[in-house]
């Protein structure tokens, strides 16, 4: 396969099994991507990520551009060398972080101005400067700068964000030139299906114009602006048609979603890639995914439970430590508690997507989906 080639190996209903080539290796979907905001997945080493069969790891453009600075990361040899992770990586644009700090944000057609959360300094980003930062960071996949809308939001506001995001997508694609890095466009449109489909139409039009000039196309399509406060059932009212309106020959990436059941359902709708801080954030709060549903390890019932965290799990945490020990660590606020639960939760989602892929390859995804939805594991909220 050539760089950034995408091959569909199988389908099962709308679910897909893809292979995607990057400069740091091939990844396979469906796939969950651990989030390493500041070039680190909190509490988990790069070696442990490899042992967990992690494929793509995320880093955050907003945070890395402020600390230690994109120039420092570039001088280190790029984000892979900086954090000693030799697999494929993705950087988000940082737009979500900027728009979540709305009280410091000034937005205009040309770009945005905001204040650093670290020292309050004023920072200006345009689509062009954002691309330059992500090229310095050097991940295999960069994301366009876009405007992520909150929920709920007035339709007129969402429509304006779709227009702005499309205009910025055009500028990002024109500015992005690093040959060993590809750029994903991002679909916006809130919960409005027609605006979502218009966003996709605009992105496809933009890349057609780019290709007509002999330039490049988007390497894949992020689906942003979901999981921003709405009930997940609201998301699923439109997610399927949105995913399937994206081009068939490239990955579809549902951004910021990490509940196990949501992943299983979204794969059924045609989504290929996922990321979320949920597995590590909830781990630091003492919570574990499991084959019997979500577990609060602060619960007193685990005080003398010397069985594994999850008897059905093969991760290092479950193979080596008891529920009683993990509860003790969590109650004592020992950092090892969050580390062990992070390892477990990441393994759980990575392995869940491995099994989902096997089901697609066997053309048995509907059976996999039905079995999951009928299991106690589906109770993960």
Secondary structure, 3 states (H helix, E strand, C coil): CCCCCEEEEEEECCEEEEEEEECCEEEECCEEEEECCCCCECCECHHHHHHCCCCCEEEEHHHHHHCCCHHHHHHCCCHHHHHCCCCCEEEECCHHHHHHCHHHCEECCCEEEEECCCCCCEEEEEHHHHHHHHHHHCCCEEECCCCCCCCCCCHHHHHHHHHHHHHHHHHHHHHCCCCCCEEEEEECCCCCHHHHHHHHHHHHHHHHHHHHCCCCCCCEEEECCCCCCCCHHHHHCCHHHHHHHCCCCCEEEECCCCCHHHHHHHHHCCCCEEECCHHHHHHHCCEECCCCCCEECCCHHHCCCCCECCCCCCCHHHHHCEHHHHHHHHHCCCHHHHHHHHHHHHHHHHHHHHHHHHHHHCCCHHHHHHHHHCCHHHCCC
